[in-house]
């Protein structure tokens, strides 16, 4: 299953692509908050320097990463996401 969320501004479009692999980053996040999956995606997409994020549906925790995470693990209930810029 793949999920894509898109946010557009006047100058660019960013997308968050989700693949339910169960793999989440174990790096220290820029920020960790209680959230919903939709709010987590929007928070990352609105932050221009957010590149990746993880969302754990069991704990409802959102982890935002400013750089590509280096370490991943199979965490129950967790899925990793990638935010990317799209140029028109």
Buried (B, 14 or more C-beta within 10 A) or exposed (E): EEEEBEBEEEEEBBBBEBEEEBBBBBBEBBBBEEBEBEEBBBBBBEBEEBBBBBBBEEEBBBBBBEEEBEEBEEBEEBBBBBBEEEEE
